Amino acid sequence: TDYETILVERKGRVGLITLNRPKALNALNSRLMNEVVAAATGFDRDPEIGAMVITGSEKAFAAGADIKEMQENHFPDVYLDDWLGPWDRLGQLRKPVIAAVAGYALGGGCELAMLCDVLLAADTAKFGQPEIKLGVIPGIGGSQRLTRAIGKAKAMELCLTGRMMGAEEAERAGLVSRIVPAAELLADALATAETIAAMSLPAAVMMKESVNRAFETTLAEGVRFERRLFHAAFATADQKEGMAAFAEKRPPSFQNR
Ligand code: HXC
């Protein structure tokens, strides 16, 4: 297909999306937004795919929304167009998505990484929400997801000053799951995605839904939601296979049903 701003590849059961506007440090313009959403939605519907990886370049995951493109925007137009709304569809994907971040993940770039389910950071990663320096605020969930990930004090300080934090600070704060040497980032992200993609797909989708429910509801409702999906897992052939394989001391062969 005719993508201009991203590279899209299949690596076995893993779908790989690489942001590819090197001259602009992968700044997120409208075309890139639409292409990422289209590629990810395509992988989500593809029965041969079990997980996805979104990555950028060595220098930048993404340095934010495209400042030159949005400079002249006016309120009624962006409001009526629901500008940036399509990014929400990334948060609604069923299958697990890993963000593999090296270099700058700023503004919309940090928000895009936080829209993913697992965030792996190279030791070179730098995260921040510098929108305030441009006279605006985050627009695809940064003020909400960063605050939930690292707490109010730290999120407030980062957002109000626009300062960047490195990979170690981000890991300590709970924003990233692991730090990986930059040279190994993509291989590690693909291996992690392959591990996930080899699980029962219904179980992985239930798991993702259940963890995400923790952000949307009370503890009692979240536990009830988990219990219902847990019970439902016993309606899958993969539950029978997974438990039979354990009892028979062999690896499971999941059918994703
Ligand atoms: C458009 C960008 C860009 C951006 C970099 N470039 N970031 N273009 N939008 N967000 C372009 C530069 O203009 C330059 O183009 C080229 O990429 C290389 O960038 P340099 O600045 O020369 O690189 P460097 O000196 O290494 O500095 C890297 C940087 C800096 C620290 C990341 O580029 C920077 O501060 N960028 C802006 C970061 C930012 O404010 N992001 C938040 C955007 S607001 P030329 O043509 O000169 O070579 C936002 C709102 C969120 O994201 C809303 C939801 C999406």
py3Dmol code that shows the C-alpha trace and the ligand (Angstrom):
import py3Dmol

protein = """\
ATOM      1  CA  THR A   1       0.000   0.000   0.000  1.00  0.00           C
ATOM      2  CA  ASP A   2       1.014   3.606  -0.506  1.00  0.00           C
ATOM      3  CA  TYR A   3       2.120   4.813   2.903  1.00  0.00           C
ATOM      4  CA  GLU A   4       4.371   7.890   2.801  1.00  0.00           C
ATOM      5  CA  THR A   5       5.169   8.579   6.435  1.00  0.00           C
ATOM      6  CA  ILE A   6       5.434   5.083   7.937  1.00  0.00           C
ATOM      7  CA  LEU A   7       6.940   1.707   7.101  1.00  0.00           C
ATOM      8  CA  VAL A   8       4.702  -1.299   7.670  1.00  0.00           C
ATOM      9  CA  GLU A   9       6.027  -4.856   7.947  1.00  0.00           C
ATOM     10  CA  ARG A  10       4.912  -8.257   9.171  1.00  0.00           C
ATOM     11  CA  LYS A  11       7.344 -10.285  11.243  1.00  0.00           C
ATOM     12  CA  GLY A  12       5.546 -13.573  11.676  1.00  0.00           C
ATOM     13  CA  ARG A  13       2.536 -12.866  13.896  1.00  0.00           C
ATOM     14  CA  VAL A  14       3.825  -9.394  14.794  1.00  0.00           C
ATOM     15  CA  GLY A  15       2.851  -6.233  12.904  1.00  0.00           C
ATOM     16  CA  LEU A  16       5.603  -3.587  12.894  1.00  0.00           C
ATOM     17  CA  ILE A  17       4.888   0.106  12.256  1.00  0.00           C
ATOM     18  CA  THR A  18       7.938   2.389  11.947  1.00  0.00           C
ATOM     19  CA  LEU A  19       7.369   6.148  11.945  1.00  0.00           C
ATOM     20  CA  ASN A  20       9.366   7.493   9.034  1.00  0.00           C
ATOM     21  CA  ARG A  21       9.639  11.269   8.671  1.00  0.00           C
ATOM     22  CA  PRO A  22      13.358  11.484   9.517  1.00  0.00           C
ATOM     23  CA  LYS A  23      13.778  15.112   8.403  1.00  0.00           C
ATOM     24  CA  ALA A  24      11.145  16.249  10.878  1.00  0.00           C
ATOM     25  CA  LEU A  25      12.131  13.890  13.730  1.00  0.00           C
ATOM     26  CA  ASN A  26       8.912  11.962  13.022  1.00  0.00           C
ATOM     27  CA  ALA A  27       6.687  14.948  13.814  1.00  0.00           C
ATOM     28  CA  LEU A  28       3.089  13.736  13.750  1.00  0.00           C
ATOM     29  CA  ASN A  29       1.278  15.432  10.879  1.00  0.00           C
ATOM     30  CA  SER A  30      -2.250  14.532   9.774  1.00  0.00           C
ATOM     31  CA  ARG A  31      -1.064  12.164   7.096  1.00  0.00           C
ATOM     32  CA  LEU A  32       1.089  10.240   9.583  1.00  0.00           C
ATOM     33  CA  MET A  33      -1.818  10.082  12.042  1.00  0.00           C
ATOM     34  CA  ASN A  34      -4.136   8.663   9.387  1.00  0.00           C
ATOM     35  CA  GLU A  35      -1.512   6.189   8.193  1.00  0.00           C
ATOM     36  CA  VAL A  36      -0.673   4.898  11.685  1.00  0.00           C
ATOM     37  CA  VAL A  37      -4.356   4.505  12.509  1.00  0.00           C
ATOM     38  CA  ALA A  38      -5.046   2.727   9.187  1.00  0.00           C
ATOM     39  CA  ALA A  39      -2.080   0.353   9.533  1.00  0.00           C
ATOM     40  CA  ALA A  40      -2.802  -0.461  13.182  1.00  0.00           C
ATOM     41  CA  THR A  41      -6.508  -0.976  12.514  1.00  0.00           C
ATOM     42  CA  GLY A  42      -5.595  -3.293   9.627  1.00  0.00           C
ATOM     43  CA  PHE A  43      -3.310  -5.384  11.845  1.00  0.00           C
ATOM     44  CA  ASP A  44      -6.002  -5.441  14.539  1.00  0.00           C
ATOM     45  CA  ARG A  45      -8.473  -7.039  12.095  1.00  0.00           C
ATOM     46  CA  ASP A  46      -5.889  -9.437  10.623  1.00  0.00           C
ATOM     47  CA  PRO A  47      -6.249 -12.961  12.065  1.00  0.00           C
ATOM     48  CA  GLU A  48      -2.587 -13.693  11.243  1.00  0.00           C
ATOM     49  CA  ILE A  49      -1.409 -10.923  13.610  1.00  0.00           C
ATOM     50  CA  GLY A  50      -1.314 -11.313  17.397  1.00  0.00           C
ATOM     51  CA  ALA A  51       0.515  -8.171  18.561  1.00  0.00           C
ATOM     52  CA  MET A  52       2.008  -4.947  17.210  1.00  0.00           C
ATOM     53  CA  VAL A  53       5.110  -2.817  17.692  1.00  0.00           C
ATOM     54  CA  ILE A  54       5.234   0.921  17.013  1.00  0.00           C
ATOM     55  CA  THR A  55       8.703   2.448  16.824  1.00  0.00           C
ATOM     56  CA  GLY A  56      10.575   5.454  15.431  1.00  0.00           C
ATOM     57  CA  SER A  57      14.225   6.131  14.640  1.00  0.00           C
ATOM     58  CA  GLU A  58      17.366   6.092  16.739  1.00  0.00           C
ATOM     59  CA  LYS A  59      17.129   9.865  17.209  1.00  0.00           C
ATOM     60  CA  ALA A  60      13.398  10.262  17.698  1.00  0.00           C
ATOM     61  CA  PHE A  61      10.355   8.149  18.415  1.00  0.00           C
ATOM     62  CA  ALA A  62       8.444  11.333  17.587  1.00  0.00           C
ATOM     63  CA  ALA A  63       9.190  14.970  18.476  1.00  0.00           C
ATOM     64  CA  GLY A  64       5.510  15.814  18.822  1.00  0.00           C
ATOM     65  CA  ALA A  65       2.657  17.039  16.704  1.00  0.00           C
ATOM     66  CA  ASP A  66       3.841  18.836  13.563  1.00  0.00           C
ATOM     67  CA  ILE A  67       4.210  22.406  14.788  1.00  0.00           C
ATOM     68  CA  LYS A  68       4.534  23.849  11.283  1.00  0.00           C
ATOM     69  CA  GLU A  69       1.322  22.145  10.170  1.00  0.00           C
ATOM     70  CA  MET A  70      -0.779  23.248  13.147  1.00  0.00           C
ATOM     71  CA  GLN A  71       0.599  26.786  13.517  1.00  0.00           C
ATOM     72  CA  GLU A  72      -2.284  28.521  11.693  1.00  0.00           C
ATOM     73  CA  ASN A  73      -5.118  26.366  13.034  1.00  0.00           C
ATOM     74  CA  HIS A  74      -8.217  28.163  14.354  1.00  0.00           C
ATOM     75  CA  PHE A  75     -10.672  27.023  16.994  1.00  0.00           C
ATOM     76  CA  PRO A  76     -13.909  26.515  14.997  1.00  0.00           C
ATOM     77  CA  ASP A  77     -12.166  24.438  12.331  1.00  0.00           C
ATOM     78  CA  VAL A  78     -10.260  22.139  14.685  1.00  0.00           C
ATOM     79  CA  TYR A  79     -13.311  21.821  16.950  1.00  0.00           C
ATOM     80  CA  LEU A  80     -15.714  20.947  14.155  1.00  0.00           C
ATOM     81  CA  ASP A  81     -13.191  18.572  12.540  1.00  0.00           C
ATOM     82  CA  ASP A  82     -12.444  16.908  15.890  1.00  0.00           C
ATOM     83  CA  TRP A  83      -8.791  17.400  14.974  1.00  0.00           C
ATOM     84  CA  LEU A  84      -6.608  14.635  16.475  1.00  0.00           C
ATOM     85  CA  GLY A  85      -9.726  12.568  17.267  1.00  0.00           C
ATOM     86  CA  PRO A  86      -8.564   9.644  15.084  1.00  0.00           C
ATOM     87  CA  TRP A  87      -5.696   8.997  17.535  1.00  0.00           C
ATOM     88  CA  ASP A  88      -8.303   7.740  20.016  1.00  0.00           C
ATOM     89  CA  ARG A  89      -8.793   4.698  17.790  1.00  0.00           C
ATOM     90  CA  LEU A  90      -5.284   3.577  18.711  1.00  0.00           C
ATOM     91  CA  GLY A  91      -6.404   3.302  22.322  1.00  0.00           C
ATOM     92  CA  GLN A  92      -9.360   1.177  21.204  1.00  0.00           C
ATOM     93  CA  LEU A  93      -7.347  -1.548  19.468  1.00  0.00           C
ATOM     94  CA  ARG A  94      -8.108  -5.072  20.737  1.00  0.00           C
ATOM     95  CA  LYS A  95      -4.626  -6.537  20.313  1.00  0.00           C
ATOM     96  CA  PRO A  96      -1.597  -5.639  22.458  1.00  0.00           C
ATOM     97  CA  VAL A  97       0.632  -2.848  21.131  1.00  0.00           C
ATOM     98  CA  ILE A  98       4.232  -2.236  22.256  1.00  0.00           C
ATOM     99  CA  ALA A  99       5.854   1.183  21.918  1.00  0.00           C
ATOM    100  CA  ALA A 100       9.628   0.894  21.368  1.00  0.00           C
ATOM    101  CA  VAL A 101      10.999   4.345  22.167  1.00  0.00           C
ATOM    102  CA  ALA A 102      14.511   5.617  21.367  1.00  0.00           C
ATOM    103  CA  GLY A 103      15.457   9.297  21.432  1.00  0.00           C
ATOM    104  CA  TYR A 104      12.817  12.008  21.691  1.00  0.00           C
ATOM    105  CA  ALA A 105       9.244  11.159  22.679  1.00  0.00           C
ATOM    106  CA  LEU A 106       7.877  14.661  23.164  1.00  0.00           C
ATOM    107  CA  GLY A 107       4.379  16.098  23.208  1.00  0.00           C
ATOM    108  CA  GLY A 108       2.262  14.010  20.852  1.00  0.00           C
ATOM    109  CA  GLY A 109       5.179  11.551  20.634  1.00  0.00           C
ATOM    110  CA  CYS A 110       5.011  10.877  24.367  1.00  0.00           C
ATOM    111  CA  GLU A 111       1.226  10.664  24.091  1.00  0.00           C
ATOM    112  CA  LEU A 112       1.458   8.168  21.235  1.00  0.00           C
ATOM    113  CA  ALA A 113       3.811   6.001  23.315  1.00  0.00           C
ATOM    114  CA  MET A 114       1.364   6.172  26.230  1.00  0.00           C
ATOM    115  CA  LEU A 115      -1.518   5.115  23.943  1.00  0.00           C
ATOM    116  CA  CYS A 116       0.318   1.801  23.562  1.00  0.00           C
ATOM    117  CA  ASP A 117      -0.026  -1.045  26.090  1.00  0.00           C
ATOM    118  CA  VAL A 118       3.630  -1.728  26.888  1.00  0.00           C
ATOM    119  CA  LEU A 119       6.293   0.968  26.793  1.00  0.00           C
ATOM    120  CA  LEU A 120       9.891  -0.177  26.232  1.00  0.00           C
ATOM    121  CA  ALA A 121      12.572   2.515  26.368  1.00  0.00           C
ATOM    122  CA  ALA A 122      16.069   2.595  24.918  1.00  0.00           C
ATOM    123  CA  ASP A 123      18.624   4.101  27.291  1.00  0.00           C
ATOM    124  CA  THR A 124      18.591   7.124  24.944  1.00  0.00           C
ATOM    125  CA  ALA A 125      14.860   7.806  25.375  1.00  0.00           C
ATOM    126  CA  LYS A 126      13.723  11.273  26.462  1.00  0.00           C
ATOM    127  CA  PHE A 127      10.132  11.898  27.440  1.00  0.00           C
ATOM    128  CA  GLY A 128       8.325  15.186  27.930  1.00  0.00           C
ATOM    129  CA  GLN A 129       5.200  17.242  27.387  1.00  0.00           C
ATOM    130  CA  PRO A 130       6.697  20.558  26.192  1.00  0.00           C
ATOM    131  CA  GLU A 131       3.414  21.952  24.790  1.00  0.00           C
ATOM    132  CA  ILE A 132       3.380  24.698  27.402  1.00  0.00           C
ATOM    133  CA  LYS A 133       6.434  26.246  25.745  1.00  0.00           C
ATOM    134  CA  LEU A 134       4.323  26.663  22.594  1.00  0.00           C
ATOM    135  CA  GLY A 135       1.424  28.236  24.468  1.00  0.00           C
ATOM    136  CA  VAL A 136      -0.793  25.143  24.373  1.00  0.00           C
ATOM    137  CA  ILE A 137      -1.408  21.942  26.336  1.00  0.00           C
ATOM    138  CA  PRO A 138      -1.345  18.237  25.329  1.00  0.00           C
ATOM    139  CA  GLY A 139      -4.125  17.139  22.958  1.00  0.00           C
ATOM    140  CA  ILE A 140      -4.144  13.344  22.774  1.00  0.00           C
ATOM    141  CA  GLY A 141      -4.307  12.450  26.423  1.00  0.00           C
ATOM    142  CA  GLY A 142      -0.902  13.480  27.787  1.00  0.00           C
ATOM    143  CA  SER A 143      -2.218  15.316  30.828  1.00  0.00           C
ATOM    144  CA  GLN A 144      -4.389  12.310  31.694  1.00  0.00           C
ATOM    145  CA  ARG A 145      -2.223   9.297  30.862  1.00  0.00           C
ATOM    146  CA  LEU A 146       1.026  10.790  32.193  1.00  0.00           C
ATOM    147  CA  THR A 147      -0.701  11.672  35.475  1.00  0.00           C
ATOM    148  CA  ARG A 148      -2.141   8.165  35.832  1.00  0.00           C
ATOM    149  CA  ALA A 149       1.269   6.653  34.984  1.00  0.00           C
ATOM    150  CA  ILE A 150       3.588   8.695  37.206  1.00  0.00           C
ATOM    151  CA  GLY A 151       1.350  10.543  39.673  1.00  0.00           C
ATOM    152  CA  LYS A 152       0.288  14.133  40.065  1.00  0.00           C
ATOM    153  CA  ALA A 153       3.399  15.817  41.464  1.00  0.00           C
ATOM    154  CA  LYS A 154       5.752  14.556  38.795  1.00  0.00           C
ATOM    155  CA  ALA A 155       3.279  14.909  35.916  1.00  0.00           C
ATOM    156  CA  MET A 156       2.388  18.430  36.990  1.00  0.00           C
ATOM    157  CA  GLU A 157       6.029  19.475  37.194  1.00  0.00           C
ATOM    158  CA  LEU A 158       6.916  17.962  33.808  1.00  0.00           C
ATOM    159  CA  CYS A 159       3.856  19.467  32.088  1.00  0.00           C
ATOM    160  CA  LEU A 160       4.190  22.916  33.667  1.00  0.00           C
ATOM    161  CA  THR A 161       7.908  23.290  32.991  1.00  0.00           C
ATOM    162  CA  GLY A 162       8.117  21.294  29.770  1.00  0.00           C
ATOM    163  CA  ARG A 163      11.330  19.627  30.921  1.00  0.00           C
ATOM    164  CA  MET A 164      12.375  16.262  29.523  1.00  0.00           C
ATOM    165  CA  MET A 165      13.063  13.176  31.603  1.00  0.00           C
ATOM    166  CA  GLY A 166      15.486  10.446  30.596  1.00  0.00           C
ATOM    167  CA  ALA A 167      14.894   6.713  30.470  1.00  0.00           C
ATOM    168  CA  GLU A 168      16.054   6.023  34.033  1.00  0.00           C
ATOM    169  CA  GLU A 169      13.810   8.652  35.556  1.00  0.00           C
ATOM    170  CA  ALA A 170      10.930   7.397  33.400  1.00  0.00           C
ATOM    171  CA  GLU A 171      11.454   3.827  34.570  1.00  0.00           C
ATOM    172  CA  ARG A 172      11.709   4.847  38.224  1.00  0.00           C
ATOM    173  CA  ALA A 173       8.488   6.825  37.831  1.00  0.00           C
ATOM    174  CA  GLY A 174       6.638   3.850  36.320  1.00  0.00           C
ATOM    175  CA  LEU A 175       6.161   5.237  32.801  1.00  0.00           C
ATOM    176  CA  VAL A 176       8.186   2.504  31.085  1.00  0.00           C
ATOM    177  CA  SER A 177       8.285  -1.205  31.780  1.00  0.00           C
ATOM    178  CA  ARG A 178      11.966  -1.748  30.977  1.00  0.00           C
ATOM    179  CA  ILE A 179      15.095   0.019  29.681  1.00  0.00           C
ATOM    180  CA  VAL A 180      16.989  -1.710  26.885  1.00  0.00           C
ATOM    181  CA  PRO A 181      20.358  -0.771  25.300  1.00  0.00           C
ATOM    182  CA  ALA A 182      19.511   1.297  22.203  1.00  0.00           C
ATOM    183  CA  ALA A 183      21.110  -1.213  19.826  1.00  0.00           C
ATOM    184  CA  GLU A 184      18.835  -3.985  21.143  1.00  0.00           C
ATOM    185  CA  LEU A 185      15.591  -2.033  21.373  1.00  0.00           C
ATOM    186  CA  LEU A 186      13.849  -3.225  18.219  1.00  0.00           C
ATOM    187  CA  ALA A 187      14.921  -6.864  18.607  1.00  0.00           C
ATOM    188  CA  ASP A 188      13.745  -6.854  22.221  1.00  0.00           C
ATOM    189  CA  ALA A 189      10.416  -5.223  21.322  1.00  0.00           C
ATOM    190  CA  LEU A 190       9.822  -7.725  18.511  1.00  0.00           C
ATOM    191  CA  ALA A 191      10.747 -10.646  20.788  1.00  0.00           C
ATOM    192  CA  THR A 192       8.381  -9.353  23.476  1.00  0.00           C
ATOM    193  CA  ALA A 193       5.617  -8.956  20.890  1.00  0.00           C
ATOM    194  CA  GLU A 194       6.301 -12.483  19.562  1.00  0.00           C
ATOM    195  CA  THR A 195       6.001 -13.860  23.093  1.00  0.00           C
ATOM    196  CA  ILE A 196       2.617 -12.159  23.430  1.00  0.00           C
ATOM    197  CA  ALA A 197       1.509 -13.186  19.941  1.00  0.00           C
ATOM    198  CA  ALA A 198       2.246 -16.844  20.765  1.00  0.00           C
ATOM    199  CA  MET A 199      -0.292 -16.783  23.615  1.00  0.00           C
ATOM    200  CA  SER A 200      -3.974 -17.568  23.104  1.00  0.00           C
ATOM    201  CA  LEU A 201      -5.314 -14.474  21.316  1.00  0.00           C
ATOM    202  CA  PRO A 202      -8.654 -14.522  23.181  1.00  0.00           C
ATOM    203  CA  ALA A 203      -6.715 -14.690  26.485  1.00  0.00           C
ATOM    204  CA  ALA A 204      -4.401 -11.822  25.441  1.00  0.00           C
ATOM    205  CA  VAL A 205      -7.363  -9.663  24.407  1.00  0.00           C
ATOM    206  CA  MET A 206      -9.173 -10.472  27.679  1.00  0.00           C
ATOM    207  CA  MET A 207      -6.010  -9.632  29.598  1.00  0.00           C
ATOM    208  CA  LYS A 208      -5.610  -6.273  27.849  1.00  0.00           C
ATOM    209  CA  GLU A 209      -9.281  -5.403  28.371  1.00  0.00           C
ATOM    210  CA  SER A 210      -9.114  -6.366  32.012  1.00  0.00           C
ATOM    211  CA  VAL A 211      -5.940  -4.386  32.836  1.00  0.00           C
ATOM    212  CA  ASN A 212      -7.310  -1.357  30.987  1.00  0.00           C
ATOM    213  CA  ARG A 213     -10.538  -1.589  32.995  1.00  0.00           C
ATOM    214  CA  ALA A 214      -8.493  -0.675  36.076  1.00  0.00           C
ATOM    215  CA  PHE A 215      -8.257   2.865  34.680  1.00  0.00           C
ATOM    216  CA  GLU A 216     -11.952   3.211  33.944  1.00  0.00           C
ATOM    217  CA  THR A 217     -13.839   1.963  37.001  1.00  0.00           C
ATOM    218  CA  THR A 218     -13.948   1.237  40.744  1.00  0.00           C
ATOM    219  CA  LEU A 219     -12.015  -1.675  42.241  1.00  0.00           C
ATOM    220  CA  ALA A 220     -15.198  -3.692  42.913  1.00  0.00           C
ATOM    221  CA  GLU A 221     -16.470  -3.208  39.351  1.00  0.00           C
ATOM    222  CA  GLY A 222     -13.031  -3.958  37.932  1.00  0.00           C
ATOM    223  CA  VAL A 223     -12.776  -7.195  39.900  1.00  0.00           C
ATOM    224  CA  ARG A 224     -16.295  -8.151  38.784  1.00  0.00           C
ATOM    225  CA  PHE A 225     -15.333  -7.433  35.148  1.00  0.00           C
ATOM    226  CA  GLU A 226     -12.207  -9.567  35.506  1.00  0.00           C
ATOM    227  CA  ARG A 227     -14.202 -12.417  37.079  1.00  0.00           C
ATOM    228  CA  ARG A 228     -16.686 -12.457  34.180  1.00  0.00           C
ATOM    229  CA  LEU A 229     -13.892 -12.618  31.596  1.00  0.00           C
ATOM    230  CA  PHE A 230     -12.084 -15.248  33.675  1.00  0.00           C
ATOM    231  CA  HIS A 231     -15.223 -17.407  33.609  1.00  0.00           C
ATOM    232  CA  ALA A 232     -15.608 -16.737  29.877  1.00  0.00           C
ATOM    233  CA  ALA A 233     -12.051 -17.981  29.267  1.00  0.00           C
ATOM    234  CA  PHE A 234     -13.325 -21.479  30.149  1.00  0.00           C
ATOM    235  CA  ALA A 235     -15.474 -21.335  27.005  1.00  0.00           C
ATOM    236  CA  THR A 236     -12.349 -21.308  24.818  1.00  0.00           C
ATOM    237  CA  ALA A 237     -10.589 -24.297  23.287  1.00  0.00           C
ATOM    238  CA  ASP A 238      -7.316 -22.593  24.212  1.00  0.00           C
ATOM    239  CA  GLN A 239      -8.073 -22.942  27.934  1.00  0.00           C
ATOM    240  CA  LYS A 240      -8.503 -26.698  27.469  1.00  0.00           C
ATOM    241  CA  GLU A 241      -5.315 -26.863  25.393  1.00  0.00           C
ATOM    242  CA  GLY A 242      -3.260 -24.686  27.750  1.00  0.00           C
ATOM    243  CA  MET A 243      -4.175 -26.724  30.822  1.00  0.00           C
ATOM    244  CA  ALA A 244      -3.870 -30.088  29.021  1.00  0.00           C
ATOM    245  CA  ALA A 245      -0.401 -29.078  27.786  1.00  0.00           C
ATOM    246  CA  PHE A 246       0.647 -28.223  31.338  1.00  0.00           C
ATOM    247  CA  ALA A 247      -0.627 -31.551  32.673  1.00  0.00           C
ATOM    248  CA  GLU A 248       1.077 -33.447  29.847  1.00  0.00           C
ATOM    249  CA  LYS A 249       4.345 -31.511  30.306  1.00  0.00           C
ATOM    250  CA  ARG A 250       4.425 -30.207  26.691  1.00  0.00           C
ATOM    251  CA  PRO A 251       4.225 -26.752  25.116  1.00  0.00           C
ATOM    252  CA  PRO A 252       0.682 -25.614  24.251  1.00  0.00           C
ATOM    253  CA  SER A 253      -0.509 -25.210  20.698  1.00  0.00           C
ATOM    254  CA  PHE A 254      -3.109 -22.446  20.799  1.00  0.00           C
ATOM    255  CA  GLN A 255      -5.744 -22.163  18.069  1.00  0.00           C
ATOM    256  CA  ASN A 256      -6.840 -18.640  19.032  1.00  0.00           C
ATOM    257  CA  ARG A 257     -10.383 -19.775  19.664  1.00  0.00           C
TER     258      ARG A 257
END
"""
ligand_1 = """\
55
HXC
C 7.605 20.098 13.210
C 9.732 19.539 13.877
C 9.252 19.175 15.159
C 7.852 19.291 15.405
C 11.382 18.881 15.132
N 11.059 19.347 13.909
N 10.313 18.765 15.902
N 8.912 19.998 12.928
N 7.074 19.767 14.405
N 7.310 18.937 16.567
C 11.944 19.612 12.771
C 12.762 20.862 13.010
O 12.015 22.011 12.654
C 13.922 20.616 12.059
O 13.502 20.914 10.735
C 14.136 19.119 12.150
O 12.905 18.571 12.641
C 15.240 18.737 13.125
O 14.963 19.338 14.377
P 16.034 20.258 15.171
O 15.267 21.122 16.093
O 16.958 20.907 14.211
O 16.823 19.117 15.969
P 17.576 19.271 17.376
O 18.333 20.560 17.428
O 18.302 17.994 17.542
O 16.421 19.360 18.476
C 15.553 18.274 18.716
C 14.302 18.734 19.569
C 13.645 19.951 18.858
C 14.782 19.124 20.968
C 13.384 17.546 19.652
O 13.428 19.600 17.484
C 12.333 20.330 19.462
O 12.278 20.948 20.514
N 11.222 20.023 18.742
C 9.896 20.415 19.163
C 9.440 19.564 20.309
C 8.032 19.973 20.767
O 7.797 21.101 21.177
N 7.085 19.033 20.687
C 5.751 19.252 21.095
C 4.939 19.699 19.917
S 3.346 20.184 20.448
P 14.431 21.794 9.745
O 13.560 21.946 8.533
O 14.747 23.060 10.456
O 15.632 20.917 9.522
C 2.474 18.787 20.534
C 1.030 18.999 20.808
C 0.391 17.689 21.139
O 2.959 17.723 20.368
C -0.947 17.629 20.569
C -1.339 16.245 20.303
C -0.648 15.574 19.125
"""
view = py3Dmol.view(width=600, height=400)
view.addModel(protein, "pdb")
view.setStyle({"model": 0}, {"cartoon": {"style": "trace"}})
view.addModel(ligand_1, "xyz")
view.setStyle({"model": 1}, {"stick": {}})
view.zoomTo()
view.show()
